[in-house]
Every structure is written in structure tokens, then in C-alpha cells.
Amino acid sequence: MTERAAGGGGVPRALSSFVGRKELLAELRKRIGVAPLITLTGVGGGGKTRLALELAAQVHRAYDDGVRVVELASARGGDPELLAQVVSSAVGVPDQATTTPLETLVDYLAPRRVLLVLDNCEHLVEPVAHLVRAVLGAAPGVRVLATSRARLRVPGEVLVVVPPLDVPAEDAPMDLDYESVALLVDRAEASVPGWRVTPENWPDVVRVLRRVAGIPLAIEQAVVRMRSMPVSLLADRLDDVMRVLTANDTTAVEHHQTMAALIDWSHAHCTPAERLLWARLSVFEGGFSLPAAEAVCSGDGLPADEVADALAGLLDKSIALASADRSRFHLLEPLRQHGAARLRDAGETLDVRLRHQEFFRRDAARLAGAFAGRNEAALLAAVDADMANHRVVLADLIGTPATAHEGLQMSVDLARTRWYTYAGRLPEERLWLGRALAAAPVTADPLRASAIALDAWIALCLGVERQVVARRVEEAAALAREVAVPLPAVTFVRGAYAVLALGAVDGVELLRQAHEEFGALGPDFAVDHHLAHILLTVSLVLLGSREQAEPAADEFHAACERLGAQWGLSWAHWCCGVVETRWGDPERALGVLAEGLRVQREIRDKWGPLWTIEALGWAHARAGDARAAARMLGLAHGLHRVTGVRIGGLVPFARASEEAIARARAVLGDDEYRRVYASRAESVDEALAAVLDQVEDAPEPADRRPAGLTPAEWNVARLVGDGLSNPEVATRLVISPATVHTHLTRIYRKLDITNRHQLITLLAGMTD
């Protein structure tokens, strides 16, 4: 059992111990360094996924760029473009607007040493094979480990059949070293208090293991029965199950038949409510929450208020599995497939899928309209957790002419949550918007105009060619004129295009108008109102005068503090830092910008750091540190390059960067500038570490910073030493009073003091 990590990526954390397979693991460790592709195949429930994850955990140090695990449930349906997006998201490929998703993935992996684990490929054999061929053909350092009940038929593929665990012979003496025995003992001792293998129950243990054919999932299901019956009775019941199976089939019983019979047996021991729930839960992709299960699975024999009890029963029987905090649940793939078959047999598939569709369609609308500031992290986590379900619903809605309009609405709602920006998946956002716009009826309505405006905004963010963006903006504006009602999304993108693509100050007034229009729409559009405020302030800071920019930045910072919006607060730091860079103290700007970068790292923002590191380059150039400026600009350029953003297409940013580059070149000379500028980071996390670790460790010769204090803590300490209160320190450094308090707590601990007075006395002594 593993804790699923939303969004895929590294090896999921195991919630139970791994038992057995020592010889097979040893063989796989040898093969995986040589074979470009190993496909683990075998019966459902045979432990392919768990074996793959254990192998990945054991060999991850051999791969310089790590292990990436991709659960392919969210790409179900065979869509090659979506498959490449899902794999790219799990691998951590940055955004790229100028190539196809597969080309971007291949380009990213080409120079790397990565172990790519693709789990549950059997429903996507052809598209997965195409993707694997493309990756392996261009990336000699990549190894692929796949789990599938069908071979991928890729050149160089090594097919490894994962057999059941070895079981004792009927008359074998008691021996706990058999793999199947070890697994049964491990799970039984964990779930059946006081149970042990003894000489007396050993024959019955052997009977159980032989009846379940050593299949790991079947063993775990059998252990569930041991909670309510002795192992001897369990063995008798399993004998009955196997007699029925062999009576119905005169041929040798295959392992898949054994597994199916045992799942049927588990199904028979469920209550009617549990059986209904099991079948209906099969419509979920990538997991579900209790509220989702109650909404989708209730009705027709299962009242909503009985879903929680039925789910508890499935958890007790190890049919459903829970996350560590029990906020999310999922079915193992063989059990999900069994439930799906039962749902088809009952003729309920369409009805339950429609309820699933309706729930997530409404959920996307709720998430888009629920922003209040302090809850944004929770909202984004909710989108992330259910993105597999959202993708399936989007595909169904867009692929059906009768619901294509609803698909367009849902694609707009998910775009408005800003999850794609946070997660670094803007190309996927364009993919869904483009498909929805192509599928929905071409009518002059506000939704279509707003969707085109959103698409233009994303294209602008990604640095798509100016002419392409201009056509998209004009298309949205023409529709807005035709519908003849205020459309703030269109006003916003017109202003954004004028400011960012043309460097025209006229765009500021359009952004101000969009901010007001979104505000007039009420709390359901709070997230759009907030985004418009961000870009309005950024535009004033870049294009306005000091008299315009400084109060705008202060007002925006105060608004973000009131909202408790961390993402907005990081941009407030950016705005205040750029104001200091342009008209104030660039040394102070460095601290303000670094604080914003820390916020971005804390909230795992994959977009904002690109611009903050760029602005640090501007500040260093103004402060006279040409070497640091070149390094920051080089890091930023590298991130813009791998994300597909072309800084030259965003005029105000390009102007500021060109000025900083000229200052640094004038000091360093062309050759030295190029050498320092060559600093590169291949991911946002790598760049954050490079910048913030340098800031934390930088020497402070002029201020004689006490050992152990970070620059941020030292800035707070000095201002406290000057007699400023916490709110005054917060205002001066453009941070929250709560952050000041946190810094002071750490300062007291590091300096072995307990209060403000001692700090002021200590600092006064340092200057004597």
C-alpha cells in the first residue's frame, strides 16, 4: 500500500512494509541498468505496482535526475496529447508553448539520467508505446519501468513476468521464509491482534496460501477474513470457493481466474450497501473524497447518509484504501475494474457517470468562485487532488456535442482557479480551452468571448508570437462588441496585451477598468478581481511614475495582507522591490525581493520565481554588484528558456532587463559577463535553492552580522535595534507583522536571549 502523491512525480511513500521478492528484485536491479525498457507483466493483483515502486526506491540513487512515477489513470481514454501532458506534469517538465507536449517532454529528458516508472499501461498500450519510443530514441540516459498486462512492443523491451509469491507444498514443514507466508504473517500480525503462526495452525495457513495461489492481493484480501474467523475456517471457506470454480471450468485454473474468484468472494461478503458503493466508486479516476462519494454514489438503494458507513466497511475489508489523513480514498486497479464490471452488469454506468460529471462540473465552478484570500492554498490543493477526475469529465463533456458548451464553461472555470499557473501546466490549460472552443457551437456569447480572452492571456504569458496573440485579443474584442455587455475578461486581456506586448501606458487604464468590472461582479469573481489588481500594480510599477507606482504598490501590499493571499503577497513584494530598485534604495530592494521569493518557495509557486529572480538581477545592477546581477539574469534567462517564455515579447520586462544587462556588461566586460551569465538552473526548485541559499549564506562584513542569523533575520534585528516596533519593521521591510514575530523568535533563540530589550542592548554593544 502506498500514499498517493497528487500530481505524480517521485516515489510515493509506502504505508506498509514490502515483503518478499528478494531474488526478483536482485535480478531487476541488474537488468534495469542495461535494458532501456522493462515491462512488468502478470495477473492483476500480482504486485506489479508495488514491486516497481520498491525497485525504484532501491535504485533511485543511480539516477542523477531522480525517479519519476506516473500513475496513468488520469490519462485513461488513449488521448496521446493528454498522455504526454500527464507524463510531463509528473516528470516536472516546465511549461513550453512553442512545441507539442511530446516534443517538449523528449527535449527535457534528452540530456538527463532519469528512471521513469509508468504504472498501469494496459489501457493505453499504443499511445504509451509511441511515447516510450520517442523518449528512448532521444534520451540515452533514461530508463523506463512499466507495469502492464500487455507488452508494449517497443524495441529493446524486456518483458518480466511477475509470478505469484512462492507457496509451501501441502506437506511442507513449518517455514516462515516462504514469501507468501511472510506476507500473510506480516499483514495478519498487523491487523489481527495476538495472531501468530504455530505448528497447530500451520497446515491451515498452507491451505489458505495454496488456495489463493500466492497472489499478493488475494493474500491481503484473505487476511481481512481472519479478523472474523479462525484460519482453519478461512481455509475451509476457500476450499468451497475453489471447488465451485473448478466445477464450472474443467480446464486448469489460471491465476487470473483465482484472483477473480477471490474478488467475487470478497464481494459476496459485502453488505448490499457496500456492493453498491464499490461498483459506483469505480467511476472515479485517481481517487475521491467522502463528499464526492456521497454526491456521486448515493441514490437508488444507497442513501447519502449511509455512504460513510458503507465506505468504512470497504476500508475494513481492504477494498478501499485511505490516505494517511483519511481525506482521500482509492480502489486498487483490479478492484476498481471489478467494480466497473458490476456497474455495467447493473446497467448503472451511464447514470453514475452523469452524476460524476455533474459533481465535478459544479465543483470546478465552485472552486473558481470560492477564492477569499486565505483559503487559496486549500482551493489549489483541492483542484490538484481531483485533477484526474476533472480531466475525465472535461474530455467527456467536450467530446459530446450536446454537452460541449458545458465543457467550455468547465474549462474556463478551471482556468480561473489559476491551478495551471501554480502547477506550471499552462500548455495543458491552452489544450483544454482550444479543444472546448473548437467543439462548442460558434455563437456570439459572453462565455465564448471570455474563453478566447483567457486563451490569449495564457498565450501572452507563454511568450507566443505577438501576431498570434494580437489576433486572439482582437477576436475576443470583436465578440465582446457583438454581445454588447461589459466583459471584464476581454477588457483585462486588451490591457494586458497593450502593457506587456506593446509597452503602452494606455493599457494601464484598461487594466484599471477590468479591476473595477470584476469587482462589480461580486465575490464569485474575487479571484479574477485579485489577478487584475496584481497586473494593474505590476503595470504601474513598470510603466508609471514614482508618484503613481509607490502608492499603488503600498495599496496592493495592504490589500494582500487583508486578504491573507500568499501568492498576491509575493507579487506585492515584487512590486515594492521594483519600486525601490527604480527610485529608492536598491540594497533594500534585494531584501524585499528575497522575502517574496521565500513566499513563492513556501507556497510552491512555479511561475512567480521566474520574474522575482529577474528583478533581483535588476536590483543588483542598480546596487553596483555586476557579478550578482549577471548571475541572477542568467538564472532567470535559463528559466524563461525552459518554460517557453520569451522575455523579448514582454516589452516592459525586456526594457528593464536590457538596462540591467548594459550596467553589468559595462563593469564586467563582455567575456566575464558571458561567463557569469552562463549560470543555469533546469527547474524552478533548483533556481530557488541557488538564489536563496546564497542569500542565507552571504557574508555581512559591513554590518558585522552575528553568526547564525540569516540576512532576513539581520534586517529585522537591525530595525528593532533602531527602536522600530513590529508593525513599523513590517512596513519598512514590506513583510507581515506575523513574519516579523517569527523572525524575532528565531533571533532570540539563536542569540540565546529572551526579549526585545536584550536584543537592543546586544546590538548597541556591537557598535561601541
Buried (B, 14 or more C-beta within 10 A) or exposed (E): BBBBBBBBBBBBEBEBEBBBBEEBBEEBEEBBEEBBBBBBBBBBBBBBBBBBBBBBBBBEEEBEBBBBBBBBBBBBBEBBBBBBBBBBBBBBBBBBBEEEBBBBBBBBBBEBBBBBBBBBBBBBBEBBBBBBBBBBEBBEBBBBBBBBBEBBEBEEBBBBEBBBBBBBEEEEEBEEEBBBBBBBBBBBBEBBEEBEBEEEBBBBBBBBBBBBBBBBBBBBBBBBBBEEEEBBEBBBBBBEBBEEBBEEEEEEBEBBBBBBBBBBBBBEBBEEBBBBBBBBBBBBBBBBBBEBBBBBBBBEEBEEEBBEEBBEBBBBBBBBBBBEEEEBBBBBBBBBBBBBBBBEEBEBBEBBBBBBBBBBBEBBBBBBBBBBBEBBBEBBBBBBBBBBBBBBBBBBBBBEEEBBBBBBBBBBBBBBBBBBBBBBBBBBBBBBBEBBBEBBEEEEBBBBBBBBBBBBBBBBBBBBEBEEBBEBBBBBBEBBEEBEEBBBBBBBBBBBBBBBBBBBBEBBBBBBBBBBBBBEBEEBBBBBBBBBBBBBBBBBBBBBEEEBBBEBBBEBBEBBBEBBBBBBBBBBBBBBBBBBBBEBBBBBBBBBBBBBBBBBBEBBBBBBBBBBBBBBBBBBBBBEBBBBBBBBBBBBBBBBBBBBBBBEBBBBBBEBBEBBBEBBBEBBEEEBBEBBBEBBBBBBBBBBEBBBEBBBEEEEEEBEBBEEBBBBBBBBBBBBBEEBEBEBBBBBBBBBBEBBEBBBEBBBEBBEBEEBEEBBEBBEEEEE
